[in-house]
Amino acid sequence: MKRNIVDEIVKRPSPQGFYVIPVRREALTVLRELKGIDAVEEAGDTILVLIRSRSQARRLATLFHRKGLLVEG
């Protein structure tokens, strides 16, 4: 059975302790309104949102997935 993309994102943090959420560049408007984001890195057309909290990463990933802004694969 295929795992949900949100579950894959919050499965395990990076070696630096961040959960990495890849989103489309259009998500910058949403990100400017949010608080508590540890870091944002730009990588071409993709923005990498770095979050230390698993629950916050799950909420953000779900929000971006619902809005169609989450980069999959």
C-alpha positions as YAML, in Angstrom:
chain: A
units: angstrom
residues:
- id: 1
  name: MET
  ca: [0.00, 0.00, 0.00]
- id: 2
  name: LYS
  ca: [1.34, 3.44, -0.93]
- id: 3
  name: ARG
  ca: [2.17, 5.67, 2.03]
- id: 4
  name: ASN
  ca: [0.78, 9.15, 2.23]
- id: 5
  name: ILE
  ca: [3.25, 11.87, 1.17]
- id: 6
  name: VAL
  ca: [2.70, 13.69, 4.48]
- id: 7
  name: ASP
  ca: [3.62, 10.53, 6.39]
- id: 8
  name: GLU
  ca: [6.80, 10.21, 4.34]
- id: 9
  name: ILE
  ca: [7.81, 13.79, 5.17]
- id: 10
  name: VAL
  ca: [7.42, 13.34, 8.93]
- id: 11
  name: LYS
  ca: [8.77, 9.79, 8.97]
- id: 12
  name: ARG
  ca: [12.29, 10.78, 9.96]
- id: 13
  name: PRO
  ca: [14.13, 14.09, 10.43]
- id: 14
  name: SER
  ca: [17.26, 15.01, 8.51]
- id: 15
  name: PRO
  ca: [20.65, 14.43, 10.20]
- id: 16
  name: GLN
  ca: [20.53, 18.08, 11.32]
- id: 17
  name: GLY
  ca: [17.23, 17.43, 13.14]
- id: 18
  name: PHE
  ca: [14.86, 19.14, 10.69]
- id: 19
  name: TYR
  ca: [11.80, 17.84, 8.92]
- id: 20
  name: VAL
  ca: [12.09, 19.01, 5.30]
- id: 21
  name: ILE
  ca: [8.91, 20.03, 3.48]
- id: 22
  name: PRO
  ca: [9.40, 20.67, -0.27]
- id: 23
  name: VAL
  ca: [6.85, 23.18, -1.61]
- id: 24
  name: ARG
  ca: [6.32, 25.10, -4.84]
- id: 25
  name: ARG
  ca: [7.51, 28.68, -5.10]
- id: 26
  name: GLU
  ca: [3.87, 29.85, -5.00]
- id: 27
  name: ALA
  ca: [3.79, 28.80, -1.33]
- id: 28
  name: LEU
  ca: [5.92, 31.82, -0.36]
- id: 29
  name: THR
  ca: [2.79, 33.93, 0.13]
- id: 30
  name: VAL
  ca: [1.45, 31.38, 2.62]
- id: 31
  name: LEU
  ca: [4.84, 31.06, 4.34]
- id: 32
  name: ARG
  ca: [5.07, 34.81, 4.94]
- id: 33
  name: GLU
  ca: [1.88, 34.64, 7.02]
- id: 34
  name: LEU
  ca: [3.04, 31.72, 9.19]
- id: 35
  name: LYS
  ca: [5.10, 31.89, 12.36]
- id: 36
  name: GLY
  ca: [7.42, 29.32, 13.91]
- id: 37
  name: ILE
  ca: [9.21, 28.23, 10.76]
- id: 38
  name: ASP
  ca: [12.86, 27.50, 11.52]
- id: 39
  name: ALA
  ca: [14.31, 28.04, 8.05]
- id: 40
  name: VAL
  ca: [13.43, 28.37, 4.38]
- id: 41
  name: GLU
  ca: [15.88, 27.50, 1.61]
- id: 42
  name: GLU
  ca: [15.34, 28.15, -2.06]
- id: 43
  name: ALA
  ca: [16.30, 25.45, -4.56]
- id: 44
  name: GLY
  ca: [15.21, 26.57, -8.03]
- id: 45
  name: ASP
  ca: [11.42, 26.36, -8.34]
- id: 46
  name: THR
  ca: [11.21, 24.49, -5.04]
- id: 47
  name: ILE
  ca: [11.27, 25.98, -1.55]
- id: 48
  name: LEU
  ca: [12.50, 23.77, 1.30]
- id: 49
  name: VAL
  ca: [10.79, 24.52, 4.60]
- id: 50
  name: LEU
  ca: [12.76, 23.25, 7.61]
- id: 51
  name: ILE
  ca: [10.86, 22.53, 10.83]
- id: 52
  name: ARG
  ca: [12.12, 20.93, 14.04]
- id: 53
  name: SER
  ca: [8.69, 20.03, 15.45]
- id: 54
  name: ARG
  ca: [7.12, 16.86, 14.02]
- id: 55
  name: SER
  ca: [3.56, 17.95, 14.80]
- id: 56
  name: GLN
  ca: [4.10, 21.35, 13.20]
- id: 57
  name: ALA
  ca: [5.72, 19.71, 10.16]
- id: 58
  name: ARG
  ca: [2.70, 17.40, 9.81]
- id: 59
  name: ARG
  ca: [0.28, 20.35, 9.99]
- id: 60
  name: LEU
  ca: [2.24, 22.38, 7.43]
- id: 61
  name: ALA
  ca: [2.70, 19.46, 5.05]
- id: 62
  name: THR
  ca: [-1.03, 18.69, 5.26]
- id: 63
  name: LEU
  ca: [-1.89, 22.36, 4.60]
- id: 64
  name: PHE
  ca: [0.38, 22.54, 1.56]
- id: 65
  name: HIS
  ca: [-0.86, 19.17, 0.28]
- id: 66
  name: ARG
  ca: [-4.49, 20.35, 0.45]
- id: 67
  name: LYS
  ca: [-3.60, 23.56, -1.40]
- id: 68
  name: GLY
  ca: [-1.71, 21.61, -4.09]
- id: 69
  name: LEU
  ca: [1.59, 23.30, -3.22]
- id: 70
  name: LEU
  ca: [3.50, 20.27, -1.95]
- id: 71
  name: VAL
  ca: [6.19, 18.95, -4.28]
- id: 72
  name: GLU
  ca: [5.94, 15.18, -4.59]
- id: 73
  name: GLY
  ca: [8.64, 12.81, -5.72]
...
